[in-house]
Every structure is written in structure tokens, then in C-alpha cells.
Amino acid sequence: MNHKRIGLFISLVLAVAVILLNRKDVVLSSQSEFKLVKISTTGYELQSVIHFQNPNLLSATIKSIDEDFYINSVKAGVLSIEINQGIPGRKETSFPVSVRFTTDDWERIFSDSLVHAKVEVNVKGEINFQNLTGSGKITVNEKQSFSKAMWNIL
């Protein structure tokens, strides 16, 4: 009978430890490495990489990514995906994402950019995640500026 109590106590302590070590939220480290690529004669793709840091002992799941991409304050595209991708604990994980737009959108998006020396990319949205103890949202508001020389398409 005494062995059962000790075993139950150890199990309870381990369960509490696992819960306490998995209560932190997943963090968006950055969204970077923006690149504009011509993918065909009628289209372009804005590519970037999302970097997550999971401070928990166990893995978490990125449930969905909903982002709006703006180039010089003009909406270039919308990314809305249900990814349901696990990310390991205590590590940084990266996901490549991209939005596509046509050459018709090119003139609307870059009409003012052709006279400016800088191109500014702004990403706004939210990312939903789930870990052992619950779920949460990460607010995305990333902004980066580039010189026209870095965008060989302009």
C-alpha cells in the first residue's frame, strides 16, 4: 500500500512539473528575409520567413496564420492559412510564407515606389497557437525598409 502512495505522489509531482514547464506563450521572434521574385510573365511573389521561439519543454502547435502584406502602405496580399504545424520545445522554428500578385497589381502597388529611394514592407495580422495548457494569439506588426537596389525587379 505504501508503494502505491509513493508512486501516486511521484506521478502527481511529475504532472505538476510538466504543466508548470509548458505554460509560456509561443513568441514571434521576427518575420524577415523579404524577397520579391518574378515567378512568371504575369505574376510576382513576395516571400518571407516567420521565426518562432517556443520556450516550453513540450512542443506547441501553430494553428493558423492570418496576415496582410503592405508595400508602401498599399495592400499587396493576404495570407490566411490553417497550418496546424507542430513546433518543438525550447527551439526556434522557421516557416517560409509568401503572397502572390499579378502584373496588374504591380502598377497599383509600386506606382509611388518608383520615385522613392526606399520600399517599405509592413506585415500586420495574428498567429494562433496551442500548447499543453491552452491557446493564444500572437499579434504581428513587422515593418522593414529596403533600398531599391535590394529589389532587383524595381
C-alpha positions in Angstrom: 0.0 0.0 0.0 2.9 2.3 0.8 4.4 1.8 -2.7 1.2 2.8 -4.3 1.2 6.1 -2.4 4.8 6.8 -3.3 4.1 6.1 -7.0 1.0 8.3 -7.0 2.9 11.1 -5.3 5.7 10.9 -7.9 3.2 10.9 -10.7 1.5 13.9 -9.3 4.8 15.8 -8.9 5.8 15.0 -12.4 2.4 16.1 -13.8 2.6 19.4 -12.0 6.2 19.9 -13.2 5.2 19.2 -16.8 2.3 21.7 -16.6 4.4 24.4 -15.0 7.2 24.0 -17.6 4.7 24.3 -20.5 2.7 27.5 -19.6 4.6 30.1 -21.6 3.3 31.5 -24.9 5.0 30.9 -28.2 6.9 34.1 -29.3 7.2 35.6 -32.8 11.0 36.2 -32.9 10.8 38.0 -36.3 9.4 38.0 -39.8 12.2 38.7 -42.1 14.2 37.8 -45.2 11.7 39.6 -47.5 12.3 38.9 -51.2 10.3 39.9 -54.2 10.5 37.3 -57.0 9.1 37.4 -60.5 7.5 34.0 -60.9 6.1 34.4 -64.4 5.3 37.0 -67.1 2.1 37.8 -65.3 3.0 37.5 -61.6 5.2 38.2 -58.7 5.7 36.7 -55.3 6.6 38.4 -52.0 8.4 35.8 -49.9 9.4 36.0 -46.2 10.3 33.7 -43.3 8.5 33.7 -39.9 10.7 32.8 -36.9 9.0 31.4 -33.8 10.6 30.7 -30.4 8.8 28.0 -28.2 10.1 28.4 -24.6 8.1 25.4 -23.4 9.5 22.0 -22.6 7.0 20.2 -24.9 6.0 21.1 -28.4 3.3 23.6 -29.4 1.1 23.8 -32.5 0.8 26.8 -34.8 -2.9 26.6 -35.7 -3.3 29.4 -38.2 -1.6 32.4 -39.8 -3.6 35.4 -40.9 -1.5 38.3 -42.2 -2.0 41.3 -44.5 1.1 42.4 -46.5 1.5 46.0 -47.4 4.1 47.5 -49.7 4.5 51.3 -49.2 1.1 51.3 -47.4 -0.7 49.6 -50.3 -2.1 46.2 -49.6 -0.2 43.7 -51.7 -1.8 40.5 -50.5 -3.5 38.5 -47.8 -2.2 35.2 -46.3 -4.7 33.1 -44.4 -3.8 29.5 -43.8 -4.7 26.9 -41.2 -1.3 25.3 -40.8 -1.7 23.0 -37.7 2.1 22.6 -37.6 3.9 21.4 -34.5 7.0 23.3 -33.4 9.5 21.7 -31.0 10.0 22.9 -27.4 13.0 25.1 -26.4 14.0 25.8 -30.0 13.5 28.4 -32.7 11.4 27.2 -35.7 11.1 28.9 -39.1 8.3 28.8 -41.7 8.6 30.3 -45.2 5.4 32.1 -46.3 4.6 34.1 -49.5 1.9 36.0 -51.2 1.4 36.4 -55.0 0.1 39.2 -57.0 -0.3 39.9 -60.7 1.4 42.5 -63.0 -1.9 44.4 -63.0 -1.4 44.8 -59.2 2.2 45.8 -59.8 1.4 49.2 -61.1 -1.1 49.8 -58.2 1.3 48.7 -55.6 4.5 50.3 -56.9 3.2 53.5 -58.6 4.6 55.7 -55.8 7.6 53.5 -55.1 9.3 54.2 -58.4 10.0 57.8 -57.4 11.1 56.9 -53.8 14.5 55.5 -52.9 13.0 53.2 -50.3 10.5 50.4 -50.4 8.7 49.6 -47.1 7.1 46.3 -46.3 4.7 46.1 -43.4 3.0 42.9 -42.2 0.0 43.0 -39.9 -2.1 40.2 -38.6 -2.3 37.4 -36.0 -1.0 33.9 -35.5 -2.9 31.4 -33.4 -1.1 28.7 -31.4 -1.9 26.0 -28.9 0.2 24.4 -26.2 -0.4 21.9 -23.4 -2.1 24.4 -21.1 -4.2 26.3 -23.6 -4.1 28.5 -26.6 -3.2 32.1 -27.5 -2.7 34.7 -30.2 0.5 36.4 -31.4 -0.1 39.9 -32.9 2.1 40.6 -35.9 3.2 44.1 -36.8 6.5 43.8 -38.6 8.0 46.6 -40.7 11.1 46.7 -42.8 12.6 49.2 -45.3 14.7 48.4 -48.3 16.6 50.4 -50.8 15.5 50.0 -54.4 18.9 48.4 -55.1 18.0 45.4 -53.0 14.8 44.8 -55.1 16.3 44.0 -58.5 12.8 43.9 -60.0 12.1 47.6 -59.5 
